[in-house]
Amino acid sequence: MKILTASITEIFCSIQGEGLYCGQKQVFLRFAGCNLRCAYCDEPAALAKRSQAPFGCHKSQVTSHKVPVASHRSQTARHKLQVTSHKPEKIREESPDYKEMSVVDAAAEVIKLAGKNRAGAVSLTGGEPLLNWGFIRALVPAFRKAGLAVHLETNGTLYREFLKVKSLVDVVAMDIKLPSSTGQKPFWREHGRFLSVAPEKTFIKTVVTSKTRLSEFKKAVELTTSISRSVPFFIQPATRRSPSPGAVRPPSGIFLEKACCLAAAKLSTARLLPQQHPKWGVK
Ligand code: SF4
């Protein structure tokens, strides 16, 4: 029998450390695979599995045994996934950082953790979760039934895929990727289209580094205001993860002051908010 599966890095309960819902207890379901390669990416599993197809969910023959999902991140203060399979699962050879999970198993694990930890929301994150839009469509009804709010954390480029799940998600945390921060090509057109799909349920996060150009940051603010002034906009200074000279660094205080002024002048809600997990000592 063929079962819909997706490559999942981990499922765990923690505290949201970014954006509009910072501080809220959530269950995180992290998909492997991403269509981008940002210079500041802190998700090696996203890089380990490059999506070959535009839609990364697929049907696979399930065979062999069950394994816990290996995590590439520290395990402080969180509840690491222990898979209790209803059906046997196929082990992926490509990476120890993710495994194929069925909709039934993934939903059961999320709901179990949410109940145990009194979390009221599930965050679909990655990697890029929208590579798995078909899997998400199959997954969300179980979350709804369990009374969980569904948050989507996305790089904001796959607007066609977003259209297929937009009615299923309650909150969208959308990145605007600045080329001088990511080291990637610009995605202005994709971001504009993405934001226009559901601005009423979207907030923006843009990561800034010591390499970010203010002109690009300004363009991100203008792109947002061209669709709605009231979309909450979060400026997130990159977290320094290594002391090595070539490592990604946060921008200067002067840059951040200028960026805040610029955003506050055009948007009704603009905030500077670094990642909180490293400060709290949680994932
Ligand atoms: S979009 Fe996110 S997961 Fe993908 S490479 Fe960039 S930071 Fe990593």
Boltz pocket constraint, residues with backbone or C-beta under 6 A from the ligand:
constraints:
  - pocket:
      binder: B
      contacts: [[A, 34], [A, 35], [A, 36], [A, 37], [A, 38], [A, 40], [A, 41], [A, 42], [A, 43], [A, 46], [A, 126], [A, 127], [A, 128], [A, 155]]
      max_distance: 6.0
